[in-house]
Amino acid sequence: MRIIKRFASCAAVIACTAFSSGAIAQAPQGYPAGPVSIIVPFVPGGATDALGRLLAQALNERWKTPVVVENKPGASGVIGTDYVAKAQPDGLTLLLGTQTALAVTPSLKSLSYNVKTDFTPISLLVTTPLLLLASDKIEAKSASALINDLKSNPEKYSYGTSGVGTSQHLTTLLFLDAIGAKALHVPYKGTGQFLVDLAGGQIDMAFDNLGTALGASKQDAIQALAITGSTRSPLAPEIPTLAESGIPNFEAVTWLGLLAPAGLSKPVVDYLNSEVVAVLNDPKFKEKLSAQGMTPRPMSSSQFREFIDAENIRFANVIKKNNVVVE
């Protein structure tokens, strides 16, 4: 769970030394030869789509070339991801890659794409922490109290998620593994359903992405106990991290990155990376991300490749240890 910290420091060095000016890099001759599409593997309106449109707008302004978002939803991001894996490596089709499709699902089922061989990583884009929520009906009123109770009373508590293998499910498993505890998993068909039951006391706790979780925590029946990021969020600075609450060095975040099909030429990879890093370091762009609970995490292409490989290992381990199976 220290993976992101290590790569974040590397990214900071890159950003400060190479891209602090935000100047437009020299494009390889002939690139782009037409409109650039960013494939978002989810329906319009969600956080992934919002990031895709922000990035497309920023690159459009820099290049004076059409950069558009194409939504190709389905199978938890697998359909859109597979589409890019099979696209021409000309830099005109890019993927807004998700943690689920690139680092989780490969350990849960057979896929038509290979994460190691079918993509050219450009850069990690953002990370988003989750929030530990609890029903107000339980005795624990802080994350540290809940952690102690979980340790002392194995399988006393239940937790909700939007399904097996989701970020909420795996984050909860990482949390429980870190403290050596167990709890009953209650999978739902959507976030809204488990939040209703959390408020009603039918389940005891849940992790959810920061944006929706903060709204839910405004209900009197739901407590916001801790955040899974390495630092407190500017959107809710009063909420401590899990690291502050008794789990040293704990960090579990969702992430999104930019990739292209395998075989993209190095000059285009380098150009795309420099442009994306410049966008992520732009103060105005950072403000837009912060408003959505996202933290920019630029990396070099090679660092992003190592990051994806490490994430695959991390999730493969937690999935195997907890016998997670998708039916």
Backbone torsions as a table, in degrees:
resi	resn	phi	psi	omega
1	MET	NA	8.3	175.3
2	ARG	-98.6	1.5	-172.8
3	ILE	-55.1	-50.1	-173.4
4	ILE	-66.1	-37.0	179.4
5	LYS	-59.4	-45.2	-177.0
6	ARG	-62.5	-45.3	-179.2
7	PHE	-73.0	-31.0	179.6
8	ALA	-62.9	-39.6	179.8
9	SER	-65.9	-38.9	176.3
10	CYS	-61.4	-42.6	-178.5
11	ALA	-64.4	-35.9	-179.6
12	ALA	-63.4	-40.5	178.2
13	VAL	-62.1	-44.9	178.8
14	ILE	-58.8	-47.0	-175.8
15	ALA	-62.6	-41.3	-175.6
16	CYS	-74.3	-35.9	-174.8
17	THR	-86.0	-33.0	-171.7
18	ALA	-109.6	-25.1	-168.5
19	PHE	-130.6	18.4	-175.9
20	SER	-65.5	-26.3	-177.7
21	SER	-78.3	-22.4	-177.9
22	GLY	71.3	16.1	-178.3
23	ALA	-69.1	152.8	178.8
24	ILE	-74.3	123.4	179.9
25	ALA	-72.8	162.2	179.0
26	GLN	-77.4	121.3	-179.0
27	ALA	-77.1	142.9	173.5
28	PRO	-58.5	147.6	-177.2
29	GLN	-57.5	127.8	177.6
30	GLY	86.7	-0.8	179.5
31	TYR	-111.9	137.1	-8.0
32	PRO	-81.5	143.9	-177.0
33	ALA	-87.1	5.1	179.5
34	GLY	-179.0	-173.2	178.8
35	PRO	-59.2	143.6	178.6
36	VAL	-103.2	131.8	178.8
37	SER	-108.7	130.7	171.6
38	ILE	-102.6	113.5	-178.3
39	ILE	-82.9	118.5	175.8
40	VAL	-102.8	116.9	-172.9
41	PRO	-83.0	30.0	177.7
42	PHE	-141.0	168.0	-179.9
43	VAL	-68.7	158.4	176.2
44	PRO	-61.9	150.3	172.2
45	GLY	107.5	-19.7	-179.3
46	GLY	-88.6	-177.5	-177.6
47	ALA	-65.2	-38.7	179.6
48	THR	-63.9	-44.0	178.6
49	ASP	-63.6	-41.0	-179.7
50	ALA	-61.4	-43.1	178.1
51	LEU	-64.5	-43.1	179.2
52	GLY	-57.6	-41.6	-178.3
53	ARG	-72.7	-35.1	175.4
54	LEU	-64.0	-43.9	-179.6
55	LEU	-67.0	-42.8	179.5
56	ALA	-60.4	-43.6	179.8
57	GLN	-62.9	-43.6	-178.4
58	ALA	-64.5	-43.1	179.6
59	LEU	-69.6	-35.5	176.3
60	ASN	-59.2	-43.4	-179.4
61	GLU	-67.3	-35.2	-179.1
62	ARG	-75.1	-39.9	-172.8
63	TRP	-94.0	-18.4	-173.1
64	LYS	56.8	32.7	179.2
65	THR	-129.5	140.2	-179.5
66	PRO	-57.3	125.6	172.4
67	VAL	-126.2	116.5	-172.0
68	VAL	-123.4	155.0	175.3
69	VAL	-96.4	131.8	172.5
70	GLU	-117.7	121.6	179.2
71	ASN	-89.0	122.0	177.2
72	LYS	-129.8	77.7	-174.1
73	PRO	-80.1	166.2	173.1
74	GLY	133.6	143.3	174.6
75	ALA	55.5	44.2	177.5
76	SER	56.6	38.2	176.6
77	GLY	94.7	-6.5	-175.4
78	VAL	-68.8	-39.1	-176.0
79	ILE	-63.8	-48.7	179.0
80	GLY	-65.9	-37.2	178.9
81	THR	-64.8	-43.6	178.5
82	ASP	-64.2	-36.2	179.4
83	TYR	-58.9	-44.0	-179.3
84	VAL	-71.8	-35.8	178.4
85	ALA	-57.5	-29.3	-176.6
86	LYS	-100.4	2.6	-177.9
87	ALA	-80.8	165.3	177.5
88	GLN	-69.0	138.0	179.8
89	PRO	-83.4	61.4	-178.3
90	ASP	-108.7	3.6	179.7
91	GLY	80.5	2.6	-179.4
92	LEU	-94.9	-11.3	176.6
93	THR	-125.2	114.4	-177.8
94	LEU	-119.4	157.2	-178.3
95	LEU	-116.3	130.5	167.3
96	LEU	-87.2	91.6	-171.6
97	GLY	-79.8	143.3	-177.9
98	THR	-110.4	154.0	175.7
99	GLN	-55.6	-42.0	-177.1
100	THR	-61.8	-52.3	-174.4
101	ALA	-72.6	-25.8	-174.3
102	LEU	-102.6	-24.4	-173.8
103	ALA	-127.0	-17.7	-177.7
104	VAL	-105.0	-57.9	-175.9
105	THR	-56.2	-35.4	178.2
106	PRO	-56.3	-23.3	178.4
107	SER	-94.1	-2.6	-177.0
108	LEU	-108.8	-24.9	-177.3
109	LYS	-158.7	164.1	175.4
110	SER	-75.8	138.6	-176.5
111	LEU	-122.9	160.0	178.4
112	SER	-85.5	-2.3	176.1
113	TYR	-126.2	157.2	178.0
114	ASN	-113.9	118.2	-174.7
115	VAL	-61.4	-34.6	-176.9
116	LYS	-74.5	-32.9	-169.9
117	THR	-113.2	-14.1	-172.1
118	ASP	-102.2	2.1	-176.6
119	PHE	-136.3	152.2	170.5
120	THR	-109.7	108.6	178.6
121	PRO	-65.6	138.3	175.3
122	ILE	-101.9	-60.9	176.7
123	SER	-166.1	146.7	163.6
124	LEU	-62.3	143.2	-179.2
125	LEU	-104.1	-63.7	-175.0
126	VAL	-143.7	159.5	167.9
127	THR	-124.0	152.4	178.8
128	THR	-135.0	125.8	178.7
129	PRO	-77.2	166.7	173.2
130	LEU	-109.7	165.8	-179.1
131	LEU	-118.6	133.3	175.1
132	LEU	-83.3	115.6	178.9
133	LEU	-107.5	151.4	177.4
134	ALA	-142.7	149.2	174.7
135	SER	-65.7	140.3	178.0
136	ASP	-69.1	-9.2	-178.0
137	LYS	-82.3	-13.0	177.6
138	ILE	-83.0	160.8	-176.5
139	GLU	-70.5	-38.7	-177.0
140	ALA	-65.0	130.7	-179.9
141	LYS	-118.4	12.6	175.9
142	SER	-150.2	161.8	179.8
143	ALA	-64.6	-40.9	180.0
144	SER	-63.2	-38.6	178.0
145	ALA	-67.2	-39.6	178.9
146	LEU	-65.9	-41.7	178.7
147	ILE	-59.8	-45.5	179.0
148	ASN	-62.9	-39.7	-179.4
149	ASP	-69.0	-38.8	177.9
150	LEU	-62.7	-40.1	179.2
151	LYS	-67.1	-38.2	-174.8
152	SER	-82.0	-22.9	-175.0
153	ASN	-129.6	78.7	-178.5
154	PRO	-55.3	130.6	175.5
155	GLU	63.4	21.5	174.6
156	LYS	-74.5	-33.4	-172.3
157	TYR	-100.5	156.7	174.3
158	SER	-120.6	154.3	177.7
159	TYR	-136.7	146.7	-179.9
160	GLY	-105.6	150.7	174.1
161	THR	-144.2	172.2	176.6
162	SER	-90.6	16.2	175.0
163	GLY	142.6	163.2	179.1
164	VAL	-67.1	132.6	177.2
165	GLY	83.2	3.1	178.4
166	THR	-78.4	169.1	179.2
167	SER	-60.5	-36.3	179.0
168	GLN	-64.6	-41.7	-179.2
169	HIS	-64.4	-51.0	-175.7
170	LEU	-70.2	-33.0	175.2
171	THR	-64.4	-41.3	177.7
172	THR	-62.8	-40.6	178.8
173	LEU	-65.2	-40.7	176.0
174	LEU	-60.5	-41.9	178.6
175	PHE	-63.2	-49.7	-178.6
176	LEU	-66.0	-40.1	177.4
177	ASP	-62.2	-38.6	-177.5
178	ALA	-64.7	-30.2	-178.3
179	ILE	-105.6	-0.5	178.5
180	GLY	69.5	41.5	-177.1
181	ALA	-125.8	168.7	176.6
182	LYS	-127.9	156.3	175.5
183	ALA	-155.6	159.1	-178.1
184	LEU	-81.7	124.9	178.5
185	HIS	-86.6	127.6	176.0
186	VAL	-120.0	96.8	-178.9
187	PRO	-79.3	140.3	177.5
188	TYR	-118.3	175.7	178.8
189	LYS	-91.3	-2.0	179.3
190	GLY	-173.7	160.7	-178.4
191	THR	-62.4	-42.0	-177.5
192	GLY	-57.2	-36.4	-178.0
193	GLN	-68.2	-44.5	-177.9
194	PHE	-74.4	-25.1	175.9
195	LEU	-68.4	-35.7	176.1
196	VAL	-62.9	-45.3	-179.8
197	ASP	-70.6	-30.9	176.3
198	LEU	-64.7	-44.9	178.0
199	ALA	-63.6	-32.7	-179.1
200	GLY	-84.5	-7.1	179.3
201	GLY	85.1	7.0	178.3
202	GLN	-71.4	-27.8	169.8
203	ILE	-125.7	161.9	-171.2
204	ASP	-97.4	-33.2	-175.0
205	MET	-154.2	168.0	178.7
206	ALA	-168.3	151.9	169.2
207	PHE	-105.7	141.9	175.0
208	ASP	-148.9	157.4	179.5
209	ASN	-56.9	145.0	-170.5
210	LEU	-51.5	-45.3	-175.1
211	GLY	-57.6	-53.2	-178.7
212	THR	-74.9	-32.7	-177.2
213	ALA	-67.3	-37.4	179.2
214	LEU	-63.6	-40.0	177.2
215	GLY	-63.5	-42.5	-179.8
216	ALA	-65.2	-35.3	-176.3
217	SER	-70.7	-10.4	177.1
218	LYS	-76.4	-12.4	174.2
219	GLN	-73.1	143.4	-179.4
220	ASP	-63.3	-25.4	-174.0
221	ALA	-87.5	-3.5	-178.3
222	ILE	-124.4	132.1	178.0
223	GLN	-102.1	141.2	170.7
224	ALA	-100.3	111.9	-170.6
225	LEU	-99.4	-38.5	-176.5
226	ALA	-163.7	160.8	179.5
227	ILE	-112.4	147.8	-174.3
228	THR	-89.7	-3.5	178.7
229	GLY	-74.9	170.2	179.5
230	SER	-76.7	-19.1	177.6
231	THR	-133.4	163.3	177.4
232	ARG	-67.6	153.6	-178.8
233	SER	-88.6	137.7	175.3
234	PRO	-63.7	-18.6	177.5
235	LEU	-76.1	-20.7	-179.7
236	ALA	-152.5	67.3	-174.1
237	PRO	-64.5	-14.4	179.8
238	GLU	-79.1	-13.6	-177.0
239	ILE	-91.3	122.4	-178.3
240	PRO	-72.9	163.7	173.6
241	THR	-83.5	164.0	174.3
242	LEU	-67.4	-29.4	176.1
243	ALA	-63.2	-36.9	177.2
244	GLU	-74.8	-17.5	-173.1
245	SER	-99.2	7.9	174.5
246	GLY	122.9	4.0	177.5
247	ILE	-122.2	87.0	-175.3
248	PRO	-54.2	136.6	174.9
249	ASN	66.0	12.2	-179.3
250	PHE	-71.9	131.7	172.7
251	GLU	-151.8	125.8	177.4
252	ALA	-142.1	109.2	-175.8
253	VAL	-129.9	157.0	170.4
254	THR	-89.4	155.7	-177.3
255	TRP	-143.7	158.6	177.1
256	LEU	-134.5	141.3	-179.7
257	GLY	-141.5	169.4	-179.9
258	LEU	-108.6	131.1	180.0
259	LEU	-136.4	164.9	175.2
260	ALA	-131.1	168.6	174.8
261	PRO	-60.9	154.8	176.3
262	ALA	-60.9	147.2	177.0
263	GLY	96.7	1.4	178.3
264	LEU	-64.9	135.4	-176.2
265	SER	-63.5	147.2	-177.6
266	LYS	-59.6	-41.2	178.5
267	PRO	-58.9	-38.9	178.8
268	VAL	-71.4	-39.0	176.6
269	VAL	-58.9	-48.5	-178.4
270	ASP	-62.7	-40.8	179.5
271	TYR	-64.9	-47.8	179.7
272	LEU	-61.2	-41.3	179.5
273	ASN	-62.6	-45.4	-178.6
274	SER	-63.7	-37.9	179.9
275	GLU	-69.8	-42.4	-179.7
276	VAL	-67.0	-42.2	178.7
277	VAL	-62.9	-39.9	177.5
278	ALA	-61.3	-41.8	178.2
279	VAL	-63.3	-45.9	-177.5
280	LEU	-65.9	-25.7	179.2
281	ASN	-89.6	-4.0	179.4
282	ASP	-71.2	126.2	-176.3
283	PRO	-56.1	-40.2	-179.8
284	LYS	-67.2	-37.9	178.2
285	PHE	-67.2	-39.6	178.0
286	LYS	-59.9	-39.4	179.1
287	GLU	-62.4	-41.8	179.2
288	LYS	-63.9	-39.3	178.4
289	LEU	-67.2	-44.3	-178.3
290	SER	-59.7	-36.5	179.6
291	ALA	-62.9	-21.5	179.0
292	GLN	-104.2	10.3	178.7
293	GLY	77.8	15.4	-177.9
294	MET	-100.9	144.3	177.2
295	THR	-115.3	125.2	179.3
296	PRO	-67.8	137.9	-178.9
297	ARG	-137.3	66.7	-178.2
298	PRO	-64.7	146.5	177.8
299	MET	-143.8	164.1	169.0
300	SER	-75.3	166.1	179.4
301	SER	-60.1	-44.1	-178.6
302	SER	-67.5	-37.3	177.7
303	GLN	-65.5	-38.4	179.2
304	PHE	-67.3	-37.1	175.9
305	ARG	-59.7	-47.1	179.4
306	GLU	-63.6	-38.5	179.5
307	PHE	-62.5	-46.8	179.9
308	ILE	-62.2	-42.4	179.1
309	ASP	-61.1	-43.5	-179.5
310	ALA	-65.6	-38.0	178.5
311	GLU	-66.5	-37.5	176.8
312	ASN	-61.7	-41.6	178.5
313	ILE	-65.5	-43.9	-177.9
314	ARG	-61.1	-46.8	-177.4
315	PHE	-74.6	-32.3	175.8
316	ALA	-60.9	-39.4	-179.9
317	ASN	-66.2	-46.1	-177.9
318	VAL	-70.0	-34.0	177.8
319	ILE	-66.5	-43.1	179.1
320	LYS	-68.0	-44.9	-177.3
321	LYS	-60.9	-35.7	-175.5
322	ASN	-103.2	9.7	177.1
323	ASN	51.9	46.7	179.7
324	VAL	-76.4	125.0	-179.4
325	VAL	-132.5	129.4	175.9
326	VAL	-94.0	122.1	-178.0
327	GLU	-81.7	NA	NA
